[in-house]
Amino acid sequence: MNSNRLIGIILVVVGLIVGLIAAAWLFTNEGLTGPARILGLGVALLVIVAPLVGGGVYLTTMGSKEADQQQDAAQQRKLLNIVQSRGEVKLDDVVVEMQLPKDRIKDMLYSLVGLGVFSGYINWDRGILYSSEASKLRDLKQCPNCGGEITLSGKGVARCRFCGTEFFLS
């Protein structure tokens, strides 16, 4: 659990406890009249409880978003490690090992290329992903798969017009 979520939960709990203590004191104090109790409760809720609970809810939701981002980054690192350590890996093996759908793996690959940390190529028809040095790919003019012409198809991505193999340039 990350620190923002933990602090957020603590703030919500503290806010609720302070609210309960303030309400208990206001309604058990015999020196206060009805309108004074209501006014005191309103002030306690608006000035003390609401900021604590509101801040706690905000930190908890931000902590959840950070946890999701950390999980995505961990999955991207795992994918990068799998491909770079093996050099060549079947896409189906990556899907099984990471327990993610092919579309998610594809999105992660494009994200890694966009970040400039992965270079290689994939033949979507054969389902094989290759890691390669970026310098070799930049000088590549013909597809190593079919010998066809390679054209740029996006930022950091080149594609063979004939077999559909995509090359990721970092």
C-alpha positions as a Markdown table, in Angstrom:
| # | Residue | x | y | z |
|---|---|---|---|---|
| 1 | Met | 0.0 | 0.0 | 0.0 |
| 2 | Asn | 1.5 | 3.4 | -0.9 |
| 3 | Ser | 1.8 | 6.2 | 1.5 |
| 4 | Asn | -0.9 | 8.5 | 0.0 |
| 5 | Arg | -3.6 | 5.8 | 0.4 |
| 6 | Leu | -2.5 | 5.1 | 4.0 |
| 7 | Ile | -2.4 | 8.8 | 5.0 |
| 8 | Gly | -5.8 | 9.3 | 3.3 |
| 9 | Ile | -7.4 | 6.4 | 5.2 |
| 10 | Ile | -5.9 | 7.7 | 8.5 |
| 11 | Leu | -7.3 | 11.2 | 7.8 |
| 12 | Val | -10.8 | 9.9 | 7.1 |
| 13 | Val | -10.7 | 7.8 | 10.3 |
| 14 | Val | -9.4 | 10.7 | 12.4 |
| 15 | Gly | -12.0 | 13.1 | 10.9 |
| 16 | Leu | -14.8 | 10.7 | 11.8 |
| 17 | Ile | -13.5 | 10.2 | 15.3 |
| 18 | Val | -13.1 | 13.9 | 15.9 |
| 19 | Gly | -16.6 | 14.5 | 14.6 |
| 20 | Leu | -18.0 | 11.8 | 16.9 |
| 21 | Ile | -16.1 | 13.2 | 19.9 |
| 22 | Ala | -17.3 | 16.8 | 19.1 |
| 23 | Ala | -20.9 | 15.6 | 18.7 |
| 24 | Ala | -20.8 | 13.6 | 22.0 |
| 25 | Trp | -19.3 | 16.6 | 23.9 |
| 26 | Leu | -21.8 | 19.1 | 22.4 |
| 27 | Phe | -24.9 | 17.0 | 23.2 |
| 28 | Thr | -23.8 | 15.8 | 26.7 |
| 29 | Asn | -22.7 | 19.3 | 27.9 |
| 30 | Glu | -25.6 | 20.5 | 30.0 |
| 31 | Gly | -24.5 | 24.2 | 29.9 |
| 32 | Leu | -25.3 | 24.4 | 26.2 |
| 33 | Thr | -28.7 | 25.1 | 24.8 |
| 34 | Gly | -30.2 | 23.6 | 21.6 |
| 35 | Pro | -29.2 | 26.3 | 19.1 |
| 36 | Ala | -25.7 | 26.4 | 20.6 |
| 37 | Arg | -25.3 | 22.7 | 20.2 |
| 38 | Ile | -26.4 | 22.8 | 16.6 |
| 39 | Leu | -24.1 | 25.8 | 15.9 |
| 40 | Gly | -21.2 | 24.0 | 17.5 |
| 41 | Leu | -21.9 | 20.8 | 15.6 |
| 42 | Gly | -22.0 | 22.8 | 12.3 |
| 43 | Val | -18.8 | 24.6 | 13.0 |
| 44 | Ala | -17.0 | 21.3 | 14.0 |
| 45 | Leu | -18.3 | 19.6 | 10.9 |
| 46 | Leu | -17.4 | 22.4 | 8.5 |
| 47 | Val | -14.1 | 23.5 | 10.0 |
| 48 | Ile | -12.6 | 20.3 | 11.3 |
| 49 | Val | -14.3 | 17.2 | 10.0 |
| 50 | Ala | -15.0 | 18.1 | 6.4 |
| 51 | Pro | -11.4 | 19.1 | 5.6 |
| 52 | Leu | -10.0 | 16.0 | 7.2 |
| 53 | Val | -12.4 | 13.6 | 5.5 |
| 54 | Gly | -12.2 | 15.5 | 2.2 |
| 55 | Gly | -8.4 | 15.5 | 2.2 |
| 56 | Gly | -8.4 | 11.8 | 3.2 |
| 57 | Val | -10.7 | 10.9 | 0.3 |
| 58 | Tyr | -8.6 | 12.9 | -2.1 |
| 59 | Leu | -5.4 | 11.2 | -0.9 |
| 60 | Thr | -7.0 | 7.8 | -1.0 |
| 61 | Thr | -8.1 | 8.2 | -4.6 |
| 62 | Met | -4.8 | 9.6 | -5.7 |
| 63 | Gly | -3.0 | 6.7 | -4.0 |
| 64 | Ser | -5.2 | 4.3 | -6.0 |
| 65 | Lys | -4.2 | 6.0 | -9.2 |
| 66 | Glu | -0.6 | 5.9 | -8.3 |
| 67 | Ala | -0.8 | 2.2 | -7.5 |
| 68 | Asp | -2.4 | 1.5 | -10.9 |
| 69 | Gln | 0.4 | 3.5 | -12.6 |
| 70 | Gln | 3.1 | 1.6 | -10.6 |
| 71 | Gln | 1.4 | -1.7 | -11.6 |
| 72 | Asp | 1.4 | -0.7 | -15.3 |
| 73 | Ala | 5.1 | 0.3 | -15.1 |
| 74 | Ala | 6.0 | -3.0 | -13.4 |
| 75 | Gln | 4.2 | -4.9 | -16.3 |
| 76 | Gln | 6.1 | -2.9 | -18.9 |
| 77 | Arg | 9.4 | -3.6 | -17.1 |
| 78 | Lys | 8.5 | -7.3 | -17.1 |
| 79 | Leu | 7.6 | -7.3 | -20.8 |
| 80 | Leu | 10.8 | -5.4 | -21.6 |
| 81 | Asn | 12.9 | -7.9 | -19.5 |
| 82 | Ile | 11.3 | -10.9 | -21.2 |
| 83 | Val | 12.0 | -9.7 | -24.7 |
| 84 | Gln | 15.4 | -8.3 | -24.1 |
| 85 | Ser | 16.7 | -11.3 | -22.1 |
| 86 | Arg | 15.5 | -13.8 | -24.7 |
| 87 | Gly | 16.1 | -11.8 | -27.8 |
| 88 | Glu | 13.3 | -13.6 | -29.6 |
| 89 | Val | 10.0 | -14.7 | -28.0 |
| 90 | Lys | 6.7 | -15.9 | -29.2 |
| 91 | Leu | 3.8 | -13.5 | -28.5 |
| 92 | Asp | 1.7 | -16.4 | -27.3 |
| 93 | Asp | 4.4 | -17.2 | -24.7 |
| 94 | Val | 4.4 | -13.6 | -23.5 |
| 95 | Val | 0.6 | -13.6 | -23.2 |
| 96 | Val | 0.7 | -16.8 | -21.1 |
| 97 | Glu | 3.6 | -15.7 | -18.9 |
| 98 | Met | 2.2 | -12.2 | -18.2 |
| 99 | Gln | -1.4 | -13.3 | -18.1 |
| 100 | Leu | -2.6 | -10.4 | -20.2 |
| 101 | Pro | -4.5 | -10.2 | -23.5 |
| 102 | Lys | -2.6 | -9.7 | -26.8 |
| 103 | Asp | -4.1 | -6.2 | -27.2 |
| 104 | Arg | -2.7 | -5.1 | -23.9 |
| 105 | Ile | 0.7 | -6.5 | -24.8 |
| 106 | Lys | 0.6 | -4.6 | -28.1 |
| 107 | Asp | -0.3 | -1.4 | -26.3 |
| 108 | Met | 2.5 | -1.9 | -23.9 |
| 109 | Leu | 5.0 | -2.5 | -26.8 |
| 110 | Tyr | 3.9 | 0.8 | -28.4 |
| 111 | Ser | 4.2 | 2.6 | -25.1 |
| 112 | Leu | 7.8 | 1.2 | -24.6 |
| 113 | Val | 8.7 | 2.3 | -28.1 |
| 114 | Gly | 7.2 | 5.8 | -27.5 |
| 115 | Leu | 9.3 | 6.1 | -24.3 |
| 116 | Gly | 12.4 | 5.2 | -26.3 |
| 117 | Val | 13.3 | 2.2 | -24.2 |
| 118 | Phe | 12.6 | -0.7 | -26.6 |
| 119 | Ser | 13.8 | -1.4 | -30.2 |
| 120 | Gly | 13.1 | -4.5 | -32.1 |
| 121 | Tyr | 10.5 | -5.9 | -34.4 |
| 122 | Ile | 7.5 | -8.1 | -34.5 |
| 123 | Asn | 5.8 | -10.2 | -37.2 |
| 124 | Trp | 2.2 | -10.1 | -36.2 |
| 125 | Asp | 1.3 | -13.0 | -38.6 |
| 126 | Arg | 3.9 | -15.4 | -37.1 |
| 127 | Gly | 3.5 | -13.9 | -33.6 |
| 128 | Ile | 7.2 | -13.6 | -32.9 |
| 129 | Leu | 8.7 | -10.6 | -31.1 |
| 130 | Tyr | 12.4 | -9.8 | -31.6 |
| 131 | Ser | 14.7 | -7.5 | -29.6 |
| 132 | Ser | 17.3 | -5.7 | -31.6 |
| 133 | Glu | 19.8 | -2.9 | -31.3 |
| 134 | Ala | 18.3 | 0.4 | -32.5 |
| 135 | Ser | 21.4 | 1.2 | -34.6 |
| 136 | Lys | 20.9 | -2.0 | -36.6 |
| 137 | Leu | 17.2 | -1.2 | -37.2 |
| 138 | Arg | 17.8 | 2.4 | -38.3 |
| 139 | Asp | 20.1 | 1.3 | -41.1 |
| 140 | Leu | 17.7 | -1.5 | -42.2 |
| 141 | Lys | 16.2 | -0.9 | -45.7 |
| 142 | Gln | 14.8 | -4.3 | -46.3 |
| 143 | Cys | 12.6 | -6.6 | -44.1 |
| 144 | Pro | 14.6 | -9.5 | -42.7 |
| 145 | Asn | 11.4 | -11.6 | -42.8 |
| 146 | Cys | 10.5 | -11.2 | -46.5 |
| 147 | Gly | 13.0 | -8.8 | -48.1 |
| 148 | Gly | 10.3 | -6.2 | -48.8 |
| 149 | Glu | 10.6 | -2.4 | -48.5 |
| 150 | Ile | 10.3 | -0.9 | -45.1 |
| 151 | Thr | 8.5 | 2.4 | -44.6 |
| 152 | Leu | 7.9 | 4.6 | -41.6 |
| 153 | Ser | 4.4 | 4.2 | -40.2 |
| 154 | Gly | 4.5 | 6.3 | -37.0 |
| 155 | Lys | 6.8 | 7.7 | -34.3 |
| 156 | Gly | 9.4 | 5.1 | -33.7 |
| 157 | Val | 7.6 | 2.5 | -35.9 |
| 158 | Ala | 8.4 | 1.3 | -39.3 |
| 159 | Arg | 6.5 | -1.3 | -41.2 |
| 160 | Cys | 7.1 | -3.8 | -44.1 |
| 161 | Arg | 4.6 | -3.1 | -46.8 |
| 162 | Phe | 4.5 | -6.7 | -47.9 |
| 163 | Cys | 4.4 | -8.9 | -44.8 |
| 164 | Gly | 3.2 | -6.5 | -42.2 |
| 165 | Thr | 6.2 | -6.9 | -39.9 |
| 166 | Glu | 6.6 | -3.9 | -37.6 |
| 167 | Phe | 9.9 | -2.5 | -36.5 |
| 168 | Phe | 10.2 | -0.6 | -33.3 |
| 169 | Leu | 12.9 | 2.1 | -33.3 |
| 170 | Ser | 13.9 | 3.7 | -30.0 |
